[in-house]
């Protein structure tokens, strides 16, 4: 059974930092592309960043330079370091695991962790 458990969310002031963690179990972590998405109230879920199984990273344009995604396959964990947080970053942040093989995609989501940026 796949499990993705996020942690590290909270309430911070503008300009501060947070580090989110996602611990995975029940999957062959190293072959999965791991991502972070977020969903703000009244908005659609959007991509934040992806750390691929091959080691590359991809960021949404608005997060480039502020957010850093990293992964440790031995620990089956992916992190999202968020710096210079802005009120617009307030959202529920979700961990995602995705694996595609022969045209079939397996996707799993965590339960989400709330990030609130407010003074």
N, C-alpha and C positions, 0 to 999 in steps of 0.2 A: 504494500500500500504506500502510495506516494504521500509524502508529507513535506511541506515547505512552511517553516515557521519564521516569521519576521520578528525583529525586535529592534529597539533603539529609538523609536519615535518619541515624541514629546512636544512640549511647549518651549519655544525659544524666542528670543528677541531678534529683530532684523539685524543682519550682519553676523549673527552667530553661526555655529556649525553643529551638525549632527552626523552621526555615523550609524547607518542602518545595517543590520545583519540579517541574513537569511540562511538558516540551517536546513539542509535537505536530507531526506532519508527515503529509502525505498526506490531509488533510481541509481543508475550507473552515472553518477554525477559528471564525470569527465567528458562524456559524449554529448551532454546536453548544452545547448545555448542557454545561458542564464540572463534574465533581464529584470529590470525594475520598471514598473509602470506606476502611474499615479492617477487618481481621480478626485477632482475637486467637486464640491457641492454644485449640482446643477450642470456639470460638464461631463463630457465623455472621458473614458479612460484613455490616457495618452502614454506613449513611450517616453521613458526617461533615458535609459541606457541599456546596452546589451554587452555582455562579455561572452564571446562565442567559444565553442569547444576548441576551436583552433587557436585561441589566444588573442584574437582581435577584439577591439572595442568599438562601439558606435554610440553616439550621443545625439539626443534631440538638440537642435540648434540653440534653444534657449538655455540649455544646461551646460553647453560647452564652456570649459574654463572654470566652472564653479563646482561641478560634480565629477567625481571619479568613481568608476566601477572597478572592482577587483574580485578575484576569485582564488580560492585555494582548493584544488581538487582533492588533496589528501584529507582536508577537513570537511569536504562537501559543503562549503560555505561560500556565499557571495556577499560582498559588502557594497554599500553605496556611501561614499564620503561626500557630504554636502556642505559646502562653504558659502559664505556670503549669502545666507538665506534671506529671502524676501517674502513679504506677506503673500505674494502670488504663488509661492511654493507650498502654501497650505493645502493639504490634500491627504487622502489615504494612499499610502504607498504599498504597492503589491509586488511580491516576488513572483517571477514566472520562470518555468522550466520548459524548454521546447526541444523536441528531437524529431527530425524528419528522416525517414528511411523508405526508400522505394515509393515515394509519393505519399506515404502515410505520415501524418504529424501527430505526435503525442504532446499534449500541453497540460501543464498543471499550474495551479495558482495557490499562493498562500492566502491567509485570511486578512492580511493587510495590517498596517500599523499607521496610526494617525500622526501626522506632522503638522503642528500649528506654529506659524510664525506671526507673532504679534507683540506690539509694545504695550 
